[in-house]
Amino acid sequence: MNKLELLEKYWGFKQFYSYQEEIIDALIEGEDVMGILPTGGGKSLCYQLPSLLLEGSVLVISPLIALMEDQVRKLLKMGIKAMYFESYKQSLSVNQQLDNCIYGNFKLIYSSPERFLNFEFTNKLKKARIDLIAIDEAHCISEWGHDFRPSYSKLNMLRSLFPKTPMIALTASASPL
C-alpha cells in the first residue's frame, strides 16, 4: 500500500494535514526532520504512518506515560503492533520487554527519555532494527528540559547508537534557541 491508502485505511482520512506529507516523504528518504506543527496538527501521524512503510520499527521517545499508553492502545485497536516500556511491578522485566522489542516485529516502540541513561538498556536496544527515531515534545530538549526532564538533553547519544537512522523531532511549541 502507498501512504495515501494507508492514511485512509488506518486513520480514515483521504488527505494529509498541512506539512504531514512533506515530513513523511523526507523521513522515508532518510532525512532528519524538525517538525513544528500546531496542537491537533497531526504530529504523531508523521511517525506512525512511516512505521507501516518501513521494514523495521519506529522508536518514539515521549515524556508522558499516559500519552504512550493512549497511543499504543489506539494503535493496537487499529491493528498496528505497538508497545511501550512499562515499569509496573506486574509487567515483564525490562530485559523481557527489550527481547520483545528486538524480536517481536513491533512497528512502534515507545520509551521515556530516562531509559536512555541506562547503559544496559541502550546496549541491548542496539540489536533492534530501528528504522526511524521520533522525539516527541522536542521543546523539552532546549526550552526547559534541563529543569523538567534533564534526560532529554542526553538524547544526542541516539545518533551514536543508530548512526544511519533518520530522526524526527516534533513539537507544537519551540523557542528560537
N, C-alpha and C positions, 0 to 999 in steps of 0.2 A: 504494500500500500504506500501511496505517497503521503506527504504531510497534510494535504487538504482532506484526503479520505480519512486519515487518522483523526484529524480535528473533528470531523463530523461524526465518525463512528464512536469515539470515546467521550468527546466533550459536547457534542450536539450543535456545534457552530459550523456555519458554511463559509465564514471568512474570519481572518485574524483581526485582532485589535491593532491599533497603530503600533508599529515597530516590532511586533512579535515575529512576523515572518522574516524580516531582515536579521533579527537576532538569531533566530533558529538557523537560517541559512549560513550565517557566519560561523556558528558553532559546529555545524555539520562539516563545514570546510576546514575545521581545525583551528579557527581563530579564537583568541581570547576576547571577551566582551565585557564591558561595563554597561549594565542596563539600569537606567533610571526611569522608572515608569511610575505613574501615579497609583495610589492605593486603588485597588479594583481594576488595575490596568492589565492584569493577567501575567504577572511576573512568573508565577510558578509554572505556567504552561510553557514558558521559554526553556525550561529544562526537562519538564515532564514529557512533552511530546518528542523531543530528540531521543529520549530513552528508548522509544519504540523504533527509532530509525538506526540506532547504534547496536552493535553486537554485544558489547559489554554492559556495564552498569553505570549509572549516574550517581555520584556521591554528592549528597546535599548536606551542607553544614548550616544548621539552623540554631538560633539561640533559645528557642522555646519548645519544650517537650510537648505542650498541648498542641502547638501547631504541627509538629511532626506526627503526633498521634492522629490528628484530624486528617492530615494529607494522606497518610498511609491508609487509614480507614476508607477514605473516598477512593483512592486508587485501587484498593482491593475490591471494592464494590464494582468498579469499572472493569475488573478483570485484568488489572496490571499488577504484576508481582512486585511488592514493595515491602520494606522492613525499616525499622529504626532500632538503634541500640538502646536497650532498656536497662535499667539498673534496679528494678524491683527485686525483692527477695524471692518472689515466686518465678521470676523469669530465668531463662537459661543463663549460664555463665557467659561472661564477655568472650571467653575463648570459644565457646559453642556458637555464640552469635557471629563471631568472626568466621568460623568454619561455614556457617550458613551464608554469610556474605560472599565468601570465596567460591563455594561450590553450589550454591542454591539458585543460580540463574535469576537473581533479583534484578529488575530493571532500575529500581530506585532504592538507594540505601541512605537513610538519614542518620545524622550524628550531631551531637552538640560539639562545639569547638573545643571544649575541655578534654575530650577524648584524645586529641592530637598532642597533648602534653605527655602522654604515656608512651614510652619507647616501645614496650612490648606490643601495644596496640598498633602503632604505626608500622612497626617492623612486620607484623603479620598481615596487616592490611595491604602492604605492597604486593602480596601474592594475588590479590583480587584483580580482575580485569575491569579497571575503571577507565571508561572512555570519555567521561566529562565530569568536571567538578563544578558544583554550583555553591556559591557562598551567598546565602540569603541574609537579608538585613545587613548588607555590607557597610552601611554607615557606622556600624559598631567598630569597624577597623580604625577609623581615624577620628571620628567626631567625639565619642566619649567611651570608646571601647576599653581604654586602659583603666577607667574607673569602674565601668559596669561589667564588662567581660574581657579582662586582660588577655584571655586565651585567643581572642580574635587577632591580636597583634602578632601572634606566633604562627598564623596560618600560612605565612610565606614559605614555611617548610614543606608545604604540599608540593611546591614546584620541584623540590629535590626528590621527593618520593615518586612523583609522576611527571617527569620532565617533558614528556611529549603530549600530555593530556591537556586539551583545551579547558579553560576555566571561564566561568561567568560569575560576576559579582553583581548582585541585584539589590536595589533599594528604592524606596519611594521618596526618601529624603537624604540628600547628601550635601555636605558643606563644601565650599570651594577648596578647602585644604585637606 
